Amino acid sequence: MKKELTSIKTRSAGRYLAHSIRRAVRQSWQNRSTSTAAIMFAGAVAAGICAPAQAQQITGSIKGTVTAPGGDVAVSGVQVVATSDVMPKPRSATTRADGTFSLPYLIPGNYEITFTFADGSVRKTNTTVLLEQASVVNLAFEQAQTERIAVYGSVIVTEGDSALTNSFGEDVIANMPIGQSYRDMLKILPGVEYSENGVLGPSAGGSGVDNSYALDGVDLSLPMFGNLSSEPATHDIAYVSVDRGGAKAIGFNRAGGFAVNSATKSGTNEFHGSLEYRLQNSGFTSTPVDGVISDVDRSWITASVSGPILQDQLFFYGSYFGPEVTGDNKVTAYGPTKSYKSTRDEYFGKLTWAPTDDILLNISQRVSDRQVVGGSIGEFETDSVSLGSEAKIKITALDGSWLLGDASSLNFKYAKYSEDGSSRPDVELGFMPVLGDSLDINNLDQMGYFGVPSLRDYPDGATAEEIAAIDAFNASAASLIAQYGYVGDDGELSGGSGVGAYPTINNQDFARESLQVGFDTEIYTGEMTHFLHFGARWSELEEDLSRLSNGWGRITYVGGLGADGGDTDLTNVFYEASIEQMSLVQDGSAVSSITSYAESIDFEINDEIEHGDFTYNIGLLVSRDTFYGQGLRKNSNNVSGYELAPGEKYEMYKTDWKDMVQPRLGVTWEYEEAATVFANYASYNPNASSLARAASWDRNTRRTLLVRFDENGDFVDAGGAAGSSGKFFADNMRPRRIDEFTLGTTKMVTDELFVRSHVRYRYGSHFWEDMPNGARLYGDYGDFGGVPDNIAAKGLYIPNLDDMRAEVGGSSYVIAEVDGGQTKYWEWSIEGEYQNDKWYVNASYVWSHYYGNFDQDNTTAGNDANTFIGSSYYGDGAGRMVWDNRYGNMIGDKPHKVKVISTYTADWEGVFGAYFVFQSGEAWTAWDGTPYGYSSGTSRFAEPAGSRRGASHWQMDLSYTQNWEFVEGYTARFRADIFNVFDKQTGYSYNPYVVDENFGTPREYYNPRRVQLAVGIKF
């Protein structure tokens, strides 16, 4: 009797030993009925990590075993064919002597598997392949009448070996209340904090800058800064996987936090298309607790089309994404201003080509162009000072795989990411200043951004000389106010405002290019199976930076009184222009831009060994990083080894291979059917660093100059504002390192419920920072002691720095290892997944403690920014050193995190989605410079790090999608998303400055409740 059967599907990562699943599922099949016991299909989809599944980074695989009755005799010579609508051609393999087979490099999707035996009989089943996972399908064969068999019900099998991986399919991504961008999608990752940062990544046992983000295997993190920059639309993404720890030496994973990869949609043999319009008006948002009511409307247009170019050989997929943000006209003290508008056009195209059954190629390109006008207009500024910006992003990926028989394969991947960004005044003045030229004081609003002065009062006890000077200042200021001021509420002209044009033009271009190759093979020796992977990768990143002034930049009226009450004698100075040095024409040319490079070379080898009830993983990743600056060239005759060469590229620092050996070791024991314990050790050398620019010699050409003029606008002099210059590196530095130990267990509780629990410990060390060369010799200072004796005994970081600076100049700061710098992270997690025909639920709880004395995510007053990695306030003098109250909780320490994501499919073609999160508040610290003898408290801890705890946060997001097939093959789609349903606007980013009247109050709040509505059609 033939039965209609359902396939076993999985939505998240997990891998069980093949024979354990075979036994468990076979028993459930035998218990169903004796009439079907003769035909036993032990099929399971287990998301797991095997070499063929991850080497190429955007595919999955199918593997399994065919046995005779009882499961004790292997059946060789069985042809296994996997077909899917997303694969142009089928993939096939033949079972080996031990009955095993593998089908690597499969595009994630739903597959039909056909087993053809020597006697001509056929067995078929369905399975799902997820990104970077291996689906395990095992068959126990007997002669029978029926050809198509599978197991009733659905099973969720979450990862059972040492790697902490989760994978989500298109149904979860599409039906959850997530949002439209890649960053929005991060909220569903189990064990990862929920963050509404716009730049800095979320923390999950490491720094937010040490996470890795990829689309089709292309690294999206911003070169030099490590943050997620490009935000591709989620409507293109079909599958997502996240690796939180326990990585193997497969895929070149060097992330000190978590690593996310995503696979885009592909075409099929059928034509499909979709169109959606989504809206979030200003009235769809609750009033924020800070009282600033939203005055912008948001809308999104998404469209896609896909299909065959050559049937069963070449598919295409293309899409368009058009988000738009518009703001009402603002009225300032000077009158109406232009409307704010941000538009973006993003196009994506992808080709999938299988010229033969054994070769698969993918090529894709994404182009995004974002433009903003009408930004940055203050309440007391003219419309002309508005700022615009433009960002152009290109993401190119080319990958391929070639199967060499049933046991081996070759693969390659080329990837290029570029982001050309600029922020430009909406009004460009059209001239470059020349040092020595005069300032046209009759047209100051055409010279740059002019700060209209206010009249000054006499200070208490003012002398006759001071009164005379203030009178003279006010007399000239009054004429400027009459010319450029605004009419106040009292009907009188007032100053303290801004006219002219935005002062700065910023051009910052980034690029990353990489090429990797891999070879995978499987070796069977008796009862032992080896899955071997070999890989090599070259990558280079680049930044090109120029900061120019619009005209004379920012112009201030000094009036002979001295700038900001300073002690400098400026009695002959009436105007002062703050201008970027790169803008100044000297000797007939402007200063060149700063170009910085970094190069990485990585080699990896991994052996996954299956032997009985044990699986062993032995892997090794070895890397070398090289930083290139600008402004020097090598000269072996000099003590420094360099000579000055402005604009010239030079090798700044190269790490040693021996210092970047990253072992990956693991073992999994299946102690009973469908239950395992696992242990893992992994080491990572994160590759995010800003030192290629932060320590570059030509960085001193990007200074701000103060150019001064007399009362007629004639040039007086020019001087440099505080800036930075090139830095030397201390010898024998070991690169930043994360060592990780994981111990865990997994259990298949029922066919629909799977649980996993683990304990993890991470230790970070060998952090690099710029710091004064003589910092160890500061001795005792301030109220908290001073330099520990064991550190003081080490002396200067670079003993002969003065001799080196005498040759080529440079900073008195050096790049060195932080003495005793460390981070520690403990984590206990329990996670469960439940799935049946209607429900999908992933629930996780994490207890963690993140502490130490080097907090990369808390080095500046506002941390949600692209701050330098390796050159921050940390270590910048007394009060900011590793021994200055730095040991304690990290800002990312959130001891309790609960996440639940769920979907429910109703009988009427409606889908409900729900997201819930609870997490502890951030750890924060009081800042005060007084105990250290400074007026500035920035990054000077007045108490042990993380002594205070912010408010915990929870929220729920909901979505509902209704599908209606109004004509055969055409479906209308209506959707509503409600984010932060209960409007929990918890504060965070607490003001740390003790001397500030707002000390201890939140500076940011979680976004208020907001509603998005969407309508669409697909065919």
Secondary structure, DSSP 4 states (H G I P E B T S, - for coil): -----------S-----HHHHHHHHHHHHHTT-TTTTTSB--B-------HHHHSSSS-EEEEEEEE-GGG-SB--S-EEEEE-TT-SS-EEEE--TTSEEEEEEEPSEEEEEEEE-TTS-EEEEEEEE-TT-EEEB-EE----S--B---SS-------SSSEEEEE-HHHHHHSS--SBHHHHGGGSTTS-----SSSPPPSSS-GGG-EEEETTEE-BPTTT-SB----BGGGEEEEEEEEE---SSS----SS-EEEEEE----SS-EEEEEEEEE-GGGBPPPTT-----EEEEEEEEEEEEEEETTTEEEEEEEEEEEEEEPPPEETTEE-PPPEEEEEEEEEEEEEEEETTEEEEEEEEEEEEEEEEE---TTB-GGG-EEEEEEEEEEEEEEEEEETTTEEEEEEEEEEEEEEEEEESS------BTT----GGGGGGTSEEEE--PPPPPTT--HHHHHHHHHHHHHHHHHHHHH-EE-TTSSEE-SEEEE---EEEEEEEEEEEEEEEEEEEEEETTEEEEEEEEEEEEEEEEEEEEEESTT-EEEE-TTS-GGG-SS--TT--EEEEEEGGG-EETTEEPPPEEEEEEEEEEEEEEEEEETTEEEEEEEEEEEEEEEEEEEEE-TTSSSSEEEEEEEEEEEEE--GGGGEEEEEEEEEEEETTEEEEEEEEEE------HHHHT-GGGGGSPEEEEEE-TTS-EEEEEEPS-----EEPSSPPPPEEEEEEEEEEEE-SSSEEEEEEEEEEEEE--EEEEETTGGG--B-STT-B--HHHHTT--SSTTHHHHHHHH---SEEEEE-TT-EEEEEEEEEEEEEE-SSEEEEEEEEEEEEEES--TT-SSSS-SS---SSSSSTTSSTTSSTTSS--EE-TT--SEEEEEEEEEE-TTSEEEEEEEEEEPPPEE--B-SGGGT-S--TT-BSSSTT-EE---EEEEEEEEEEEEEEETTEEEEEEEEEESTT----EEEE--BTTSTTTTSEEEE----EEEEEEEEE-
